Structure formats: structure tokens, C-alpha cells
Amino acid sequence: MTNARKKLPTEHVSFRIDKKVLDSLKTVSREEHLSLNTYVNRIFDSHLNWNLLAPEVGWVVMLKSAMKEIIKNLDNETIIQIAKNSAESGSKEIALSMRGKHGIDEWISILKNRAKSSNFSIKEYLEKDTIRLVLYHDMGEKWSLFFETYYNTVFFEMGTNVQSEYTENSIMLEIKSKNVK
């Protein structure tokens, strides 16, 4: 897989930005070794593809430490049941609300945006008709179990062949698709 992104058409625009905000944007972009343009485009993309839509479909921001404590105190059967019920009851609506259609590509996009917004590391590997996603989350094994169950259920509901495995802090999903990009 190559890390090169497709060149998308761009357009020149001007904005008036508060000087303090602009200085902060410049500082962060320098620290991240990104051009200001690239950094601002990432902010816009994140806002439009996650921050604006996620609250509408029920995602909430929560302290990582609190979530780890909550899930740590649940037994595996309860975690599996909550993950399955959540995926079965709302995955189609989530995809339709956030992406306008319900399919493999839309859910992979949602998964990737969610990982980025949660500051989880996600890598994508493409091989013929398979997409392999490897997510590192540092939330513990019970979170891995929840995540694996949730996304296995989402992709199974779409009739997709998905294989998965997890470790204490990571999940690997292999999704078979005839339409791999």
C-alpha cells in the first residue's frame, strides 16, 4: 500500500481568522511537520466527516480513563451483548446519517474517522480483494473485545466476509470486498 493520497481538486479561498487562532494553527502545524494548508484541510475534513455528524447519531466524547474503568468492570458476555445490540440496532442508521449510504466503504470511512477522533492509531493495508485494518487503542483487552464484536457485527450484517483478531490493545479486521479501492 502506498501512503500517497489522491490529488483532489482544490480551490483558492480567503478567510479572516483571529490572529491568536492563526498563530496557534501555525504553531501546531509546525510541530506536526505539516504545511499550514495541509493542517487546516485536515481540520476541515475532520469537522465535516466526524465532529459535525457523530453527535447526531449518538457518539459522545468521554474521558478515556472513565471508559476504561467502566468496561474493565463488565464481564466478557455483557461486553459482547452490548456490542452486538449496539451494532444491530443502529449501524445502518449511523452509516446513512453520516455518509448517505450503508456499505463497506462507508463503514470503513466511519471506522477510520472514529479512530482518528479518538486518537487511536489506524493502519490500512490493501491486498487484491482484502482490506486489512489494524487499530491500536491502548484501552485494554475488554475494549478490544467490544471493538472486534461491534465491527464484526456491522460487517456481518452487510453480508461481508470479515476475519478478525485482537490483542490487549489492538484489533485487526480483514474485510473481503470485490470493490476494494
Secondary structure, 3 states (H helix, E strand, C coil): CCCCCCCCCCCCCCCCCCHHHHHHHHHHHHHCCCCHHHHHHHHHHHHHHHHCCHHHHCCCCCCHHHHHHHHHCCCHHHHHHHHHHHHHHHHHHHHHHHHCCCCHHHHHHHHHHHHHHCCCEEEEEEECCEEEEEEECCCCHHHHHHHHHHHHHHHHHCCCCEEEEECCCEEEEEEECCCCC
